[in-house]
């Protein structure tokens, strides 16, 4: 039996639902305050590929459409603020997939149409990197790019909440980046996975935040 998929975010419900999710993390939060400035931050947009966002793909995430305006809003304000926007594409070969191939029984390969970033996301002047594991830092150029731009804060959005987004957030924390995890800028297969990630990260790794809150802080910096 396959994993339960549900559309827990829709365009009409995402704001209300994400506020409820954020309120549910309050007892878990260890460090809840948001920064007054994000001028040392980069926006990391994880794996917004057709594989996950196209409704004809078996890996389609039903809630992914609802987060698109949030992600695009974040991208826009980061561009206006001249802060780095980094997009990842998850691409594997049989040689570098490791246990992911055994776990998922397939690899998302370069050249597959579904491997491309969804055209509803404007990668524009952003930096596009390839990653091969859940953790975007492993065997990639991410840490070097962040170091080059003197980044100390990382805002995370994209898919999937409980796999690549959560794993990368934990890894960033272990590298001493301040991590801000967007409640309504990430999506996965069901509400239980999403809420579990928020609770876990809020307790020890990241500050959960609404996309509009991040947009407001970054936009204020720009203004």
C-alpha angles and dihedrals in degrees: 000000000000126000115278112260121197137167100237091159121053128168089257098043105035096094096049094041094048092050088054090050091049092050089051090061094057096096091047098046116111098176110020104163120108121221123261088222136032096187091121093051139105128200114233114200107192125209101324088168131149088249089072101026103043113090092215092062118094087225093056115143108217094208095049095092091058094057095050095090090049093050093046090049090054092048091050096051092045090053091049089050093049091237122142120271113196122191123195128207116198106222127166140186123197086253099055102031094086114175091348088078092052092045098047100026093226142055130225102231136197110261095035110121090225090059092068122099110261110266090230086072113075107215089182111150092355127121114250118203133178121235128187103190138045087261108073090204096061115099092344140107094245100106092046092051092050091048092049090054092044091240119175100163126059127195112199128205135151136065147359103020097198099036121035097007095049095041092049092047091054091047092049091052090052087055090053099254116143103240125210112187118201112228094197098029094066130063141183141169100289145003095253092059091046096049093045090056093050093050094047096046094043091056098054118353120031146016111244114223141171115251092237090055091054090045090052094050094045092044091050089053089052093048 
